[in-house]
Amino acid sequence: MDSLNPKDGHSLFQVAQKITPNAIMYLPRNVGLLEMEQLSWLSSPPLDIEIEENTVRGKLKAITIYFGDAAITQLYLPQTLSG
């Protein structure tokens, strides 16, 4: 999270929290998942969290993290990328 540009991920998350507790972050595949869980617990009140692995042809490409109500209201819609 600290290596994200132009601002580190923690700062972005804090800014988003001032606007809404329901945030979605699309992050690189090597993001620390434990760190993401800690972000949810450090929020006041602690937020629900859902972690989604984004794959293309079976290979992990990115991670999407849903916080707050976004975590519990997302429907699972399988998508197939062609090409």
PyMOL commands that set and color helices and strands:
alter all, ss='L'
color gray80, all
select helices_A, chain A and resi 9-19+33-42+69-73
alter helices_A, ss='H'
color red, helices_A
select strands_A, chain A and resi 24-28+49-56+59-67
alter strands_A, ss='S'
color yellow, strands_A
deselect
rebuild
show_as cartoon
